[in-house]
Amino acid sequence: MAAYKIEIDETFNVPRKKVFALFADHHRFGKMIGAPVKRIKESDQADPNGAGSVRKVGLGPLSIEETVLEFEPYSLIEYTVTSAGPIKNHIGRIHFSDTADGQTRLKYTICFEDVVPFTGKLIRSLLELGLRRGIRRVPELA
């Protein structure tokens, strides 16, 4: 099985609190990436989208479930895919920080392995394209 990695490093002239809120809210995150996203289990934390929350991304048989593993308000969201699908060992890590000039830096890293040999490259390309397209919309949506 081959391992695949996506790394996105972007800076926005938007307050970190607002950028984090966009990524933390499952419904708003779905709007950003252009896919239906629905929280199907709330976190026991103060934020219902926090650690332990589960979101369904996509429609019907083409959907996956993601579980939030770590949730540090305004600085980190880490999640994993917890349903069967075309990928395994998927970890997404979104880190938010301030730049020296007061902007918000977003570092989004995804690592995964393919289940069906030779499909990982295509999955990585499609996933990265969708994420980059959505992330370009952060200033208008945050």
TAHUTA-V864234 format. One record per pair of residues at least 24 apart in sequence whose C-alpha atoms are under 8 Angstrom apart, sorted by the first residue. I is the first residue (numbers start at 1). GAP is how many residues later the second one is. Records with the same first field share a line. If there is no record, write none. Layout:
I = GAP + GAP
This chain:
1 = 112 + 113 + 114 + 116
2 = 111 + 112 + 115 + 118
3 = 108 + 109 + 110 + 111 + 117
4 = 107 + 108 + 109 + 116 + 117 + 120
5 = 104 + 105 + 106 + 107 + 119
6 = 102 + 103 + 104 + 105 + 118 + 122
7 = 100 + 101 + 102 + 103
8 = 98 + 99 + 100 + 101 + 124
9 = 96 + 97 + 98 + 99
10 = 95 + 96 + 97
11 = 92 + 93 + 94 + 95
12 = 91 + 92 + 93 + 94 + 126 + 127
13 = 89 + 90 + 91 + 126
14 = 89 + 90 + 125 + 128
15 = 88 + 89
16 = 58 + 80 + 81 + 82 + 87 + 88 + 89
17 = 57
18 = 124
19 = 85 + 119 + 123
20 = 53 + 54 + 55 + 76
21 = 53 + 121
22 = 116 + 119 + 120
24 = 25 + 26 + 53
25 = 24
26 = 29
30 = 27
32 = 102 + 103 + 105 + 106 + 109
33 = 97 + 98 + 100 + 101 + 102
34 = 96 + 100
85 = 30
86 = 28 + 29 + 30
87 = 25 + 26 + 27 + 28 + 29 + 33
88 = 24 + 25 + 26 + 27
89 = 24
